Amino acid sequence: MTFLMVCTGTAGHINPGLCIADEIKDQLPESKIIFIGADRPLEKRLIPEAGYELTNIKMSGIKRGIKPSDIIHNIKTVFNVLSAKRKVKKLLKNTKPKAVIGTGGYICYPVLKTAAAMKIPTFIHESNAKPGMTVKMLSGIVDKVMIAFEGYEEYYKKPERLILTGTPLRRGFYTSDEDNLQVQQDNRQDNKPLVVSFWGSLGAERMNDIMADFVKSNLSKNSFYHTHGAGNSFNVLIDKLTQYDITKVEPPFADIREYIDDMPAVMKKADLVLCRAGAITLAELLSLGKPSILIPSPFVPDNVQSENANQLKKLGAAVVVDEESCTGEILYEKAIELISDKEKLNKMALAAKKIAAPNATSDIVDLILKDMGA
């Protein structure tokens, strides 16, 4: 059996695709899986590194502005779509896939639409609470739309095709309550809690500027251990700390890293996590049952991170802070307020676990195979 996985652009699209592909290979070891991307840098690195074949088809997205440059870009996109459909049709005829599965990005549109027209089983997964433009456009075309959150059915053309599955995660994030407790006990030298913070690999300059005040506040009081991943804005944080005459920060009260490479292990140890509200990050928090303070990125289209964050806030698993009004002092006080209230932390952890979807990957693959009649 051959399966086509379709995704492009961000790790939030690519990693769920890789998780689904790995599960298909586990269940059907003799199957062949081919990824289709749009020639973006991240898929060109992550997919071959995972051992999968990658075919790239030139595509571009839609810009929503009305500037002349936006209009020219969108005209080019129309031509890219038409060209992509011809290439996709040829690819589908040559590979004869049993199913085509999309996990996000604009390349999904020509591939899944063409596959559906050819009567090949089609599926798409949406990790965010509010669906993106591509998923909205495909929601009345594909056989099934697999979603991570309920409550946004009005955005889909055929809500009866929605299946709540949760979001596939890397296997390092699957853990039991006993595992979490054992990790914390094994690594905790005293009763001080651990706060873990990160704003994504690109770093978020303003948030790392804010974190300098956060680190300064904690170093003056040593209220908790703190591990922070600064991303590409590492120097922004270090420069600001230098301005405060903080020239040496050492674990455990300030473990500042450029990247947190062992994220599953670090998050398992955390009592509280401070982070953005991307769909994959939230799925990881829920899987581990971690209370969180979420600062949604204001730069994501359609305010989608705020929609994601509010889902966790509504269910009692997170506190949400608006970036515009956020300061290091405000963030520090909110962290202190939470870690000082163990009962509230426990309630938030239970709420997170309650809405987690630890079997999302296998449930998705089982659904695909069942629909195929496999």
N, C-alpha and C positions, 0 to 999 in steps of 0.2 A: 504493500500500500504506500502511496505517496500522498503527503500532506503539504499544503502550502501555508506558511505562516507569513503574515503581512504586517509590517510595522516600520516606523521611521522616526527619526528626530531625537527623542529623549529616552533616558533610561526608564522613565515611567511607562513608555510604550514598549520598549525592547525587552526589559526584564520579565514582565508577565508572559511575553511570547516565548522566551527561553524556558520559563518554568513549565508552560504547557507542552512545549516540544520535548522537554526531558521526561515528562510524565507519559507522553505518547510512546516514547522510546522504551520506557519501563514496561508499559503494558503490551506494546507491540514491537519487540526488539528488531524484527526484520523490516520494519517500516522505514521509508525514506522521507526526510523532512527538508524542504527547501524554503529558505526565507527570501522574501521580496522586500527590498528597501528602496529608498529614493536617493541613494548615493550620498548620504549624510555621514559625517565623520564618525559619530558614535556607533551606528550600526555596523559600519565597516570595520570597527575594532572589536566590539563586543561579540558579534555573531560568529565570526571566524574563530575568535578565541575560545568560544564555547564548543567548537567542533562542527558547526553546521555550514552547509553550502549557502552562499548568498548571491542572489541575482539583483542587480540594481536597475531601476527604471527611472529615468529623469521625470521629476514631478515638482510642482511648487504649489504653495497654498494660496488662499484668497486673502487679500488685504482689504480691510473694511473702510479705509479712508477714501477721500474723493480728490486727493492731490493728483496731478498729472502722472507722477511716478507710480502711484497706486493703481491708476487705471491701466497704464502700460503693463505693469506687473500682472494684473488680472487677465489682460488680453493674452499675455504669454502663457498664463496658467491654462486658459481654455485650449490653446494649441498643444500644450503639454499633455492635457487630459486626452485629447483626441489621439495623439501619438502614442500615449501610454496604452490606450485601449487596444490599438492594433498589436502592440508588442505583447500585451497580456493575453490576447486571444491566441496568438501563436504559441506562447509559453504553455497555456492551458491545454492546447491540443497536443503538444509534445510530451508533457508530463502526465497528463490524465490523472489529476489528483482526485482522491476520494472525498476530500473536503478542503475548503479554504477558510482560514481562521485569521481574523484581524484583531490586533490589540492596540491600534491607534496610529494616528498620523495620516496625512492627506493622501499617501499612496494607497491607503485602504479603499478609497472611493472607486478608482477605475478598475482595480483588481476584483473587488467583491461584486461590483455591479456587473462586470463582464461575466464572472463565474456564475452568478445567479441567473443571468440571461441564458447561459449554457446548461442550466439545470444541474449544476454542481452544488452540493450542500454547502451553505455559507453561514458563518458565525462571526460575530464581533463582540469584543469585550470592552466595557466602559468602566474605568477605575474611579473616575470622579463622580461626585454626587450629581452634578449638572452635566449633561452630555455635551461634547464638543460638536462643532459644525459637521464634521465628517460623519460622526455616529448618527446625528439627527437625520442627515440626508440618506443614510443607508438603512435607517431603522424600519422603513416600510418595504425594504427590498430583500434583506437577508432573512434566513430561516429563523434564527434565534439571536437575540441581543442579551448578553449576560452582563448583569450590573452588580455594582458593589454596595449601592445604597438605594433604599426605597424612598418614595415621596416626590419623585420627579417624573412621574409617568406622563404628565401632560406634554413633555418635551419630545416624546417619541410618537412616530406616526402610527404605529400599531402596537399599543401597550400590551396586547395579548401575547405578543412574542417575547416579552421580557421574562428573564429568569434570574432571580436573586442568587448569586453564587459567592459574592465576596471577591477579593483580589488575590491572584496567585502571588506567592512570595518565595524567595530563596529559602532553601530548606534549613538554613541556620537559624531562621526566625521561628521555627516550630519548636515549641517547648511546653513542658507541663508546669503546673504551679510548683510541684516539688523540685523540679530542675531550677526554676527561678530562685526559690528559697535557698537551695543548696549553693548556687553561685554566689548569692549575696553573703551567706554565712562564711563561705570559704575565702572571700576576698575582703571582708570587713574587719579591720583591726580594732575598731572601737564602735561606739554607737552613733557616730556622725553619719548622716545620710549622704548620698551621692547624687549630685545634679549633673546631668549630661545635656550639653547644648550643641547645636549645629544649625547652619542655615543653608546647606546644600554646597555642592562642590564649587560653585561660582562665588560663594562667599558672602554676598550681600554686604556691600561696603558700609552702608549706614548701620546695619545691625551689628557689625563687628566694631564700629565706632562706639555704639551703645554698650557692647560687651566689655569694653575697657572700664567703664564706670561700674559695671556689674562685678567684674573681677576685683577692682579696687575696693569696693564695698565689702566683699567677702574676705579679702586678705586682711582688712582692718579688724574683722570680727571672728574669722575662722568658724563660721556657722556651719559650713558643710564642705565636703569634698566636691571638686568641680572639674569635670573633663569637658573641654570645648574643642570642636573641630572648626577652624576658621576658614578653610577652603582657600580660594585664590586671593582672598582679602586678608590673609595672614599678616602681611606687613602693615596693613592699616591698623590692626589691633596692637601689634607690637610697638608701632610708632606712637600711638596714643598712650600706651602704658609708659613709654619712655618719657613722654611729656609730664607724666605724673611722678617721675623719678622711680618708677618701678622697672628696674632693669633686669631683674632676675625673678622668674616665676618657676616654681618647682612643684611637682606633685607632692602630696595629694590635694592640697587646697587650690592649686591652679595648675592643672595639666593641660596646657594649651598646645594643640597639634595643628599642623596644616590640614591633614586629613585623618579621619578615624578609619583606618583600614579594616580593623576588626569590629565593625559596627554591631553585628549580632551579639558578640561577647560583651562589649561595652554597654549596650542597651540593657542586656539582661541584668547587669549589676545596678542599674539606675533605680533610684527611688522616685525621681521626677525628671522628665525630659522637656527641654525647651527647644522648639523647632518650628519650621514652616508647616504648611498644611497640604503638601502634595499628597496625592492619592496613595502612592506606595508607602511613603513615610507613615501615614495614618494607619494603613493596613499592618505595618510592622508594630506600631504602638499597640494596636488592638490585639494582635497575636500574642504579644508578650504581656499584655495586661498592664501597661504602663500609664500612670497619670501624666498629664502633660499640660504645659502652657503653650498655646499655639499663637504664632504671629503670622497670619497669612500674608503671602507676598502680594503687594498691590499692583504688581507689574504683569500678572498673568491675565490673559484675555477672559472676558466675561466674569471677572471676579470669582473664578472657579474655586480658588483656595479658601475664600471666605465661606462659600457654600459648603465645602468639605468640613471646615472647622466647626461651623455651626451645627452640623450633624452630631459631632462628638460632644459639643457643648450642651445641646438639647438633651442628649442621653446621659449627661452627667459624667462623662469620661475626661473632659478637658475644660480648661479656662482659656478664653480667647482674649487676646490683646490686640488692638489696632496699632499698626506700625506708626502711623502718623502721630499718635499721642504717646508712643512708647519712649521711655528713657531708661537708662541703666538703673537708676534708683527705683523707678516704678517696678521694673522687672524683678529686681532684687527683693523688694518688699513683698511682691506677690509670691515669689519662690519661698521666702521665709514663712509667709502666712500658711502656705500649703504644707511644707515639710514639718511645721510645728504642730500640725493637726493630723496625727496618724489615723484617726478615725475617718477623716475626710479623704485622705490618700487611699485608704483601703476601699472606701466606697467607690472612688473613681476607678481604682484598679478592677474592681468587680464589674463595674459598668462597662469598662473596656473589654474585658473578657467575654461579657455577655453578648456583645455584638461582633466579636471576632468570628472569622470564618477559616478555621485551621485546615479544613478539607477542601478549600476553594479549588485548588489545582486538580485534584482527583475528581471532584464533582464536575468540573468543566469538561474534562476529558471523557468521563463516563457519559455525560450528556451528548457530547459530539458523537461518540461511538454508537450510542443508542439511536440517535437520529439517523445515522448512516445505515443502521441495521447491522452493524458489525458485531 
